Amino acid sequence: MATNPYQSSSHGSQHDEPEKAQVTLTLDERRRAALEEIDNAPFSWFHVKVGLVASVGFFTDAYDIFAINIAATMLGYVYGHTGNQLNTNQSLGVKVATPVGNLVGQLLFGWLADLVGRKRMYGVELMVMIIATFGQALAGQAPAVNVLGVIIVWRFIMGVGIGGDYPMSAIISSEFAATRSRGRLMTAVFAAQGWGQFTAALIGIIVVQAYKSEILSSPFPCVVPVDYAWRLLIGLGCIPGVVALYFRLTIPETPRFTMDVERNVAQATEDITKVFNENNVTDVNALAQIVTAPAATRADFAAYFSQWKNLKVLIGTSYSWFALDIAFYGLGLNSSIILTAINFGSPTGNKTSPLYVYQNLYNICVGNLILSVAGLIPGYWVSFLFIDSWGRKPIQLMGFIVLTILFIIMGFAYNALDATTSSRNAFVFLYCLTNFFQNFGPNTTTFVIPGEAFPTRYRSTGYGISAATGKLGAVISQVGFAQLINIGGTNKFVPHIMEILALFMLTGVFSTLLIPETKQRSLEDISNEDQEGYITEVPKPTRS
């Protein structure tokens, strides 16, 4: 990742010797002053732009990930040859492909963003998502090709792009944000995930309603209209990505990367002036001064993370995300199954009639919409209100503790909660509470903290490792859910799954204790590195 520290200067400055002397004598002070300008910058239109551009990506991520929760039921009617539903392995394949791709993308793009820069990679992951989403919608069947296999491959590729979006959007938001509002900016970006889930359910309702007459007039299992419906539901997910692509490709490089990895303090200070003082005219002939700074190498990586004070942070962020995603994806990608297990909103009547198909699809979409509105979206925005005042660590601790209690109740009292209509409503209320405290809790903080906790040269890599560990939890959760849920009969193992989730939430309490509080602290302070003399001037070659 290291760059050549020797580079010739650009055009001379009109201020000549006094300014040159200041540049060469006070580079470390200039770096710290530049960082202080970012940390103390007033909230501006540029911050809004960064937030919106990053948010659209997370909106698209969530839409594409969680739309499969609805689409899997549609695929069952079209391609499920046993009981008009996907079998266990087929359902697992279409759901787990994306988290597996996420894991790969988070590691790959996390590393690349530290290697070649945030700007060069930002937008590439979105292009991957757009192409793969479009590819899913056009997937077809042939004698030598199984359509579900094609969908699984495309969902894996889409997952790589979505995985890349996590470190890219988080790090860019973090490195441009002011210290006092960094948590809120990052949370606002992440909160778009809730709206993505909401929109997936809403589009599902619209599509099902649009094909209502065709479904009701088609012979069971209504293959043709349902085939149109799932393709529209999935394919529409690429539209917001297309809208955001240009803006991502034109986001400037973060000054922190320019200073600490590319080692060009003068360019970084010019960039800060352009970004935060848009009315100022910058000097295009400013002296380009290259410096020496700690370089990102394997030896330096090992030396940094071999210190317990740094390693414990990586362990804390990684395992906390792992524990959270066990529950978040275990529930999020299977909420339709769980609601069906307690017969909440399930249609009545002949299960082999077109009316049943319509009602089943409609109720699944409405159920997911209710879960989004009642729990997911409010949780994000309550976190937004408190994350910079209460702090990240208290919110995460509180979230894990409350989730442990909720899953214990839902697990051990499952049979009582499934006994009557009113008790089922109570179960759904508890289910909404788990969604709320996931987001007003570790789902938000595990996104924010890794984007703050590591030095610039490893910030994206450390984030990618943390996020990928989380997606490993999502994969394990999906595989475990699929293999366990029908032990003892259809959906009979659901209460024990809730009890298992309670155990993982409890372990998250202990991993949170390894994480530092990052609120109202500069990124450089959080990195555990001495900033005094962090950079030094490159000696100029002498002329013979």
Secondary structure, 3 states (H helix, E strand, C coil): CCCCCCCCCCCCCCCHHHHHHHHHHCHHHHHHHHHHHHHCCCCCHHHHHHHHHHHHHHHHHHHHHHCHHHHHHHHHHHHCCECCECCHHHHHHHHHHHHHHHHHHHHHHHHHHHHCCHHHHCCHHHHHHHHHHHHHHCCCCECCECHHHHHHHHHHHHHHHHHHHHHHHHHHHHHHCCHHHHHHHHHHHHHHHHHHHHHHHHHHHHHHHHCHHHHHHCCCCCHHHHHHHHHHHHHHHHHHHHHHHHHHHCCCCCHHHHHHCCCEHHHHHHHHHHHHCCCCCCCCCCCCCEEECCCCCHHHHHHHHCCHHHHHHHHHHHHHHHHHHHHHHHHHCCHHHHHHHCCCCCCCCCCCCHHHHHHHHHHHHHHHHHHHHHHHHHHHHHHHHHCCCCCHHHHHHHHHHHHHHHHHHHHHCHHHHCCCHHHHHHHHHHHHHHHHHHHCCHHHHHHHHHHCCCCHHHHHHHHHHHHHHHHHHHHHHHHHHHHHCCCCCCCCCHHHHHHHHHHHHHHHHHHHCCCCCCCCCCHHHHCCCCCCCCCEECCCCCCC
